[in-house]
Amino acid sequence: MKEIGYVKDRMVNFNNNGRLAQLLIIEGNSYTALGFYEKGRTSFQAAKIYAVKIDDKDLRHSRLGMIYTGLAMIIEKENGPKDSILYYIKKAYDDFKQINKTSKYYNGFLLAATNLASYYIDLKKYTLAAQYLNEIALPVQQTKYAAIDLLVSITWGDLYYNQGKFNTALKFYNRGLALTEIVKNEYQKKLLYKNLANTYKGLKNITQQNFYLEKFAKISDSLLIVEKAAIHEPVDALIKEQNQVHEPL
């Protein structure tokens, strides 16, 4: 966190609201990941002060959407009221939705809609979940980002799994598993191994259930070190960038 403070002190002088909001969002996410929820909340609230001043409309709504997503995550980790969690997830969705479809930030809307659908699945409001997934169906098909397609596939799988439609859930989970090979995302692969094990349990296929449970256990062990190291990467990248930008000529 000392590194974040160092970059913030340097950037305040350059009056870059977009970058300051970005840095405070990273700080908020870092505190949240470490379990310091009040500090995380403070960082997100500070980020909003700068985010609302951003002139670029698409960037402004992108930063605000990220802030509201972070606040929702904190409340969820605190086991706070579900209506408060939904409030911030919906606010994030509303901001991201205002981004122009041609903007480089538009993928944030696809992720926000998926996040909202996922939470409605948790609330067992399956019709609403399907509504938001269908809203982004065409843009997801058109996106060049397999990572987004992956998240949407998982969410569709969750929707069908929670309704007891296990064979349809398998179709989406297996699609997601194939996409992890393109995205190279071991965390999503871990999640899908668990989801597939649970789905085969629902189908009473013990052989396949155990097959994926074993894969889940192995990948969980291999990711422990990565999870601890990953939190420093975005901060280190920002420090390097700022040092290059502000080096004296």
C-alpha atoms as one frame of an Amber mdcrd trajectory, in Angstrom:
protein
   0.000   0.000   0.000   3.013   2.325   0.396   3.498   2.109  -3.362  -0.082
   3.235  -3.966   0.379   6.201  -1.642   3.549   7.172  -3.497   1.813   7.162
  -6.874  -1.204   9.071  -5.515   1.007  11.816  -4.104   2.669  12.276  -7.496
  -0.525  12.140  -9.545  -2.524  14.671  -7.484  -0.232  17.370  -8.838  -1.122
  16.474 -12.423  -4.896  16.824 -11.892  -5.688  13.612 -13.760  -9.083  12.612
 -12.417  -9.270   9.446 -14.498  -5.955   8.091 -13.277  -6.575   9.122  -9.670
  -9.938   7.358  -9.702  -8.281   4.291 -11.252  -5.575   4.204  -8.592  -8.070
   4.564  -5.754 -10.164   1.771  -7.264  -7.076  -0.456  -7.288  -6.438   0.537
  -3.684 -10.052  -0.270  -2.770  -9.885  -3.658  -4.460  -6.567  -4.413  -2.754
  -7.874  -3.553   0.713 -10.992  -5.610   0.025  -8.938  -8.626  -1.057  -6.920
  -8.344   2.157 -10.058  -8.173   4.299  -9.763  -4.487   5.273 -13.290  -3.635
   4.240 -13.619  -0.209   5.867 -10.394   0.955   4.243 -11.612  -0.450   0.956
 -14.894   1.407   1.307 -13.021   4.640   2.066 -10.883   4.210  -1.058 -13.918
   3.625  -3.269 -15.682   6.670  -1.834 -12.574   8.759  -2.483 -12.395   7.380
  -6.024 -15.945   8.584  -6.664 -14.914  12.180  -5.865 -12.521  12.093  -8.812
 -14.625   9.859 -11.061 -17.575  12.279 -11.226 -15.175  14.993 -12.451 -13.961
  13.016 -15.463 -14.843  14.863 -18.669 -14.919  11.815 -20.927 -18.452  10.417
 -20.566 -17.570   6.795 -21.278 -14.562   6.809 -18.972 -16.600   8.512 -16.225
 -19.329   5.878 -16.317 -16.757   3.098 -16.503 -14.970   4.300 -13.371 -18.259
   4.835 -11.504 -19.407   1.361 -12.488 -16.190  -0.119 -11.122 -16.621   1.811
  -7.868 -20.182   0.581  -7.335 -19.098  -2.963  -8.158 -16.387  -2.695  -5.512
 -18.812  -1.386  -2.908 -21.208  -4.232  -3.649 -18.376  -6.720  -3.198 -17.511
  -5.293   0.214 -21.079  -5.558   1.455 -21.279  -9.120   0.143 -18.046 -10.104
   1.899 -19.390  -8.567   5.110 -22.547 -10.676   4.714 -24.486  -7.438   4.559
 -28.100  -6.902   3.471 -28.899  -8.444   0.108 -30.929  -5.439  -0.936 -27.858
  -3.221  -0.388 -25.708  -5.546  -2.482 -28.307  -5.525  -5.256 -28.560  -1.729
  -5.028 -24.871  -1.254  -5.855 -24.767  -4.000  -8.477 -27.722  -2.320 -10.176
 -26.067   1.118  -9.917 -22.955  -0.333 -11.555 -25.124  -1.778 -14.338 -26.907
   1.559 -14.833 -23.623   3.442 -15.191 -22.002   0.911 -17.503 -25.135   0.880
 -19.666 -24.594   4.561 -20.495 -21.279   3.769 -22.220 -21.338   4.045 -26.002
 -21.355   0.668 -27.754 -18.338   1.661 -29.829 -16.288   2.626 -26.782 -13.361
   0.549 -25.580 -15.063   0.591 -22.173 -18.271  -1.054 -23.432 -17.175  -4.505
 -22.309 -17.738  -3.230 -18.781 -21.459  -3.169 -19.527 -21.411  -6.793 -20.646
 -19.678  -7.757 -17.411 -22.045  -5.642 -15.300 -25.116  -7.241 -16.898 -23.612
 -10.675 -16.285 -22.889  -9.765 -12.668 -26.460  -8.567 -12.195 -27.831 -11.744
 -13.745 -25.593 -13.823 -11.487 -26.887 -12.076  -8.396 -30.489 -12.579  -9.472
 -29.658 -16.284  -9.767 -28.463 -16.193  -6.149 -31.783 -14.576  -5.235 -33.604
 -17.334  -7.189 -35.129 -14.738  -9.509 -34.440 -16.767 -12.614 -36.697 -14.835
 -14.999 -34.847 -11.601 -14.249 -31.494 -13.351 -14.575 -32.452 -14.659 -18.024
 -33.669 -11.184 -19.000 -30.258  -9.592 -18.420 -28.371 -12.462 -20.049 -30.605
 -12.252 -23.110 -30.080  -8.489 -23.251 -26.368  -8.997 -23.909 -26.629 -12.188
 -25.981 -25.904 -10.517 -29.338 -23.053  -8.252 -28.135 -21.436 -11.247 -26.443
 -21.583 -13.189 -29.715 -19.924 -10.244 -31.450 -17.235  -9.557 -28.880 -13.635
 -10.436 -29.613 -12.994 -11.170 -25.940 -13.270 -14.844 -25.076 -13.025 -13.931
 -21.380 -16.448 -12.284 -21.537 -17.924 -15.198 -23.461 -16.489 -17.450 -20.751
 -18.154 -15.568 -17.880 -21.487 -15.445 -19.681 -21.313 -19.187 -20.427 -20.703
 -19.916 -16.751 -23.622 -17.710 -15.744 -25.971 -19.424 -18.202 -24.776 -22.746
 -16.769 -25.523 -21.514 -13.251 -28.988 -20.416 -14.306 -29.877 -23.851 -15.671
 -28.139 -25.735 -12.849 -30.119 -23.872 -10.202 -33.337 -24.747 -12.008 -32.384
 -28.419 -12.030 -31.817 -28.474 -15.798 -28.533 -30.316 -15.466 -28.008 -31.425
 -19.060 -28.412 -27.882 -20.359 -26.123 -26.630 -17.599 -23.501 -29.164 -18.726
 -23.587 -27.734 -22.238 -22.709 -24.251 -21.001 -20.164 -25.397 -18.418 -18.355
 -27.501 -21.031 -18.381 -24.545 -23.396 -16.864 -22.479 -20.602 -14.221 -25.113
 -19.931 -13.185 -25.034 -23.593 -12.943 -21.239 -23.438 -10.571 -21.408 -20.444
  -8.018 -22.948 -22.803  -8.246 -19.826 -24.967  -8.324 -17.367 -22.085  -5.746
 -19.274 -20.025  -7.688 -18.541 -16.836  -6.934 -21.177 -14.228  -9.286 -19.609
 -11.677 -12.297 -19.997 -13.938 -11.164 -23.514 -14.775 -11.136 -24.269 -11.040
 -14.681 -22.928 -10.721 -15.859 -24.970 -13.682 -14.365 -28.181 -12.301 -16.415
 -27.615  -9.163 -19.547 -26.746 -11.152 -19.171 -29.815 -13.364 -18.708 -32.050
 -10.315 -21.894 -30.655  -8.783 -23.798 -31.025 -12.048 -22.774 -34.651 -12.468
 -23.804 -35.200  -8.855 -27.245 -33.896  -9.818 -27.263 -36.367 -12.705 -26.160
 -39.132 -10.291 -23.057 -39.797 -12.381 -20.599 -40.568  -9.559 -17.705 -41.468
 -11.870 -17.721 -38.090 -13.605 -18.415 -36.312 -10.324 -15.277 -37.790  -8.743
 -13.262 -37.108 -11.911 -13.935 -33.379 -11.688 -13.606 -33.269  -7.900 -10.071
 -34.627  -8.265  -9.270 -32.006 -10.908 -10.703 -29.315  -8.626  -8.506 -30.388
  -5.717  -5.340 -30.408  -7.822  -5.868 -27.013  -9.382  -6.792 -25.472  -6.000
  -3.433 -26.484  -4.555  -1.509 -25.058  -7.504  -3.149 -21.624  -7.287  -2.380
 -20.762  -3.661   0.892 -18.960  -4.362  -0.500 -17.160  -7.412  -3.363 -15.680
  -5.406  -0.977 -14.037  -2.926   1.263 -12.550  -5.616  -1.439 -11.267  -7.982
  -2.490  -8.347  -5.778   0.790  -6.465  -6.394   0.789  -6.605 -10.200  -1.578
  -3.703 -11.090   0.115  -1.374  -8.593   3.596  -2.227  -9.885   2.432  -1.557
 -13.449   1.066   1.872 -12.525   4.274   2.805 -10.698   6.345   1.850 -13.735
   4.067   3.828 -16.052   4.080   6.941 -13.891   7.853   6.857 -13.512   8.181
   6.764 -17.305   5.671   9.552 -17.871   7.110  11.933 -15.278  10.823  11.303
 -15.714  12.684  14.606 -16.169  13.895  15.232 -19.723
